[in-house]
Amino acid sequence: MAAVWIVMLVILVLGLAVAGSVPISKPITTGKGCNIDRYKSLPPQELESFKKARDALEESFKLKDWNCTSPVFPRNWDLRLLQVRERPVALEAELALTLEVLEAAADNDMALGDVLDRPLHTLHHVLSQLRACVQPQPTAGPRPRGHLHHWLHRLQEAPKKESPGCLKASVTFNLFRLLIRDLHCVASGDL
């Protein structure tokens, strides 16, 4: 009798998973040209170029004032707190702000621009791959709620509320969390 209940439970869970009621862990590969799963980990030479960029960025604002009114990327920023389908949307916004800030830094400092060239190229490529995977959000209809809404709003408002120095410091300190944890989370479909 117990075996029958177990079989029925397995059939029910599998049926719900197929119907989409139960989240299942799988890489995001929807959409034509979506290959975000290849970013589960970056090659060591890419990570090294990001380390050099981070070091150069830290050196560039070491002596400058970069106080922030509130953290752009708070410590509890963890994409795993979002639903699986919301994570690429949050990562897309995080990447867009990171690119905007790093491009401004590269434009304002030629030496920094040279160091940031390869990381910027990589981030643009990741963002284009991610956009191939993210289903367009309807302009009308329900808006994001909960953590996603709060995070998207924070990222959207940061350039208006924070100084360029604060944004540069925030993006710099968040860079490896974005590359290692957030990108991996979206690329692997971690639950």
Phi, psi and omega per residue, in radians:
M1 nan -0.714 3.135
A2 -1.120 -0.636 -3.138
A3 -1.111 -0.640 3.122
V4 -1.118 -0.749 3.131
W5 -1.131 -0.684 3.131
I6 -1.138 -0.774 3.118
V7 -1.078 -0.758 3.141
M8 -1.130 -0.686 3.119
L9 -1.127 -0.752 3.114
V10 -1.091 -0.765 3.123
I11 -1.092 -0.725 3.127
L12 -1.109 -0.818 -3.139
V13 -1.116 -0.768 3.115
L14 -1.105 -0.700 3.108
G15 -1.112 -0.729 3.099
L16 -1.172 -0.666 3.129
A17 -1.124 -0.736 3.123
V18 -1.161 -0.648 -3.137
A19 -1.310 -0.230 3.111
G20 1.667 0.081 -3.122
S21 -1.374 -0.404 -3.141
V22 -2.033 2.146 3.140
P23 -1.136 2.398 3.078
I24 -2.117 2.570 -3.095
S25 -1.505 2.041 3.062
K26 -2.717 2.641 3.109
P27 -1.106 2.623 3.088
I28 -1.376 2.021 3.112
T29 -2.432 0.450 3.086
T30 -1.448 2.649 3.114
G31 1.625 2.524 -3.118
K32 -1.207 2.266 3.112
G33 1.411 0.207 -3.116
C34 -1.444 1.977 3.116
N35 -2.287 0.644 -3.054
I36 -1.165 -0.393 -3.117
D37 -1.121 -0.290 3.104
R38 -1.299 -0.115 3.132
Y39 -1.742 0.408 3.067
K40 -1.010 -0.595 3.003
S41 -2.630 2.491 3.129
L42 -1.551 2.624 3.092
P43 -1.089 2.640 -3.109
P44 -0.962 -0.651 -3.126
Q45 -1.173 -0.565 3.073
E46 -1.192 -0.804 3.120
L47 -1.063 -0.632 3.112
E48 -1.135 -0.686 3.114
S49 -1.158 -0.604 3.083
F50 -1.239 -0.611 3.088
K51 -1.121 -0.767 3.094
K52 -1.081 -0.720 3.116
A53 -1.123 -0.777 3.120
R54 -1.068 -0.778 3.137
D55 -1.077 -0.749 3.129
A56 -1.151 -0.695 3.103
L57 -1.120 -0.796 3.131
E58 -1.057 -0.715 3.122
E59 -1.125 -0.642 -3.082
S60 -1.207 -0.455 3.125
F61 -1.989 0.229 -3.131
K62 -1.018 -0.727 -3.074
L63 -1.702 0.037 -3.080
K64 -1.765 2.754 3.104
D65 -1.439 2.164 3.141
W66 -2.412 0.727 3.104
N67 -1.106 2.454 3.116
C68 -1.970 2.484 3.094
T69 -1.260 -0.582 3.041
S70 -2.668 2.649 -3.105
P71 -1.148 2.309 3.108
V72 -1.206 -0.741 3.093
F73 -2.076 1.597 -3.095
P74 -1.144 2.849 -3.112
R75 -1.010 -0.591 -3.102
N76 -1.467 0.227 3.082
W77 -1.212 1.845 -3.102
D78 -2.540 1.961 -3.084
L79 -1.063 -0.377 3.132
R80 -1.171 -0.243 3.075
L81 -1.334 -0.267 -3.137
L82 -1.591 2.821 3.005
Q83 -1.177 2.655 -3.070
V84 -0.950 -0.721 -3.103
R85 -1.260 -0.320 3.134
E86 -1.507 -0.399 -3.038
R87 -1.044 -0.797 3.114
P88 -1.082 -0.564 3.128
V89 -1.152 -0.782 3.116
A90 -1.143 -0.741 3.136
L91 -1.130 -0.674 3.108
E92 -1.045 -0.780 3.120
A93 -1.156 -0.695 3.114
E94 -1.101 -0.783 3.102
L95 -1.124 -0.730 -3.117
A96 -1.088 -0.787 3.120
L97 -1.153 -0.732 3.125
T98 -1.037 -0.809 3.118
L99 -1.101 -0.759 -3.140
E100 -1.022 -0.803 -3.094
V101 -1.231 -0.779 -3.118
L102 -1.194 -0.620 3.085
E103 -1.141 -0.698 3.086
A104 -1.110 -0.718 3.115
A105 -1.110 -0.734 3.139
A106 -1.157 -0.647 3.140
D107 -1.193 -0.537 -3.081
N108 -1.526 -0.188 -3.072
D109 -2.558 1.889 -3.039
M110 -1.061 -0.725 -3.141
A111 -1.125 -0.707 3.094
L112 -1.169 -0.637 3.108
G113 -1.032 -0.682 3.111
D114 -1.118 -0.729 -3.131
V115 -1.233 -0.578 -3.086
L116 -1.483 -0.144 -3.051
D117 -0.964 -0.952 -3.104
R118 -1.160 -0.814 3.089
P119 -1.038 -0.680 3.107
L120 -1.115 -0.724 3.100
H121 -1.055 -0.790 3.138
T122 -1.104 -0.795 -3.137
L123 -1.114 -0.677 3.078
H124 -1.096 -0.722 3.136
H125 -1.142 -0.759 3.107
V126 -1.062 -0.779 -3.129
L127 -1.102 -0.716 3.126
S128 -1.153 -0.680 3.075
Q129 -1.130 -0.720 3.138
L130 -1.125 -0.722 3.135
R131 -1.144 -0.476 3.057
A132 -1.232 -0.357 -3.099
C133 -1.679 -0.518 -3.055
V134 -1.410 2.267 3.092
Q135 -1.330 2.359 -3.107
P136 -0.986 2.389 3.123
Q137 -1.422 2.317 3.119
P138 -1.129 2.469 3.137
T139 -1.306 -0.504 3.069
A140 -1.894 2.744 3.122
G141 1.925 -2.884 -3.057
P142 -1.168 2.419 3.097
R143 -1.611 2.797 3.092
P144 -1.007 2.596 -3.126
R145 -2.269 2.995 3.049
G146 1.137 -2.464 -3.109
H147 -0.989 -0.779 -3.092
L148 -1.037 -0.834 3.140
H149 -1.034 -0.802 -3.127
H150 -1.069 -0.795 -3.104
W151 -1.194 -0.766 3.126
L152 -1.087 -0.715 3.112
H153 -1.109 -0.761 3.128
R154 -1.041 -0.794 -3.122
L155 -1.189 -0.623 -3.138
Q156 -1.228 -0.645 -3.091
E157 -1.473 -0.369 -3.054
A158 -0.938 -0.829 -3.137
P159 -1.098 -0.435 3.138
K160 -1.442 -0.575 -3.010
K161 -1.700 -0.486 -3.010
E162 -1.859 2.693 3.102
S163 -1.254 2.769 3.061
P164 -1.006 -0.648 3.110
G165 -1.111 -0.722 3.097
C166 -1.110 -0.783 3.140
L167 -1.082 -0.762 -3.137
K168 -1.090 -0.775 3.116
A169 -1.134 -0.768 -3.119
S170 -1.087 -0.795 3.130
V171 -1.130 -0.719 -3.140
T172 -1.083 -0.834 -3.114
F173 -1.209 -0.412 3.140
N174 -1.602 -0.152 -2.966
L175 -0.979 -0.832 -3.092
F176 -1.336 -0.470 3.018
R177 -1.135 -0.723 3.098
L178 -1.071 -0.833 -3.058
L179 -1.243 -0.692 -3.003
I180 -1.661 -0.865 -3.044
R181 -1.566 -0.918 -3.035
D182 -1.213 -0.811 3.131
L183 -1.116 -0.739 3.100
H184 -1.082 -0.737 -3.127
C185 -1.022 -0.803 -3.126
V186 -1.271 -0.747 -3.076
A187 -1.147 -0.577 -3.095
S188 -1.702 -0.137 -3.119
G189 1.181 0.492 -3.126
D190 -0.987 2.481 3.074
L191 -1.748 nan nan
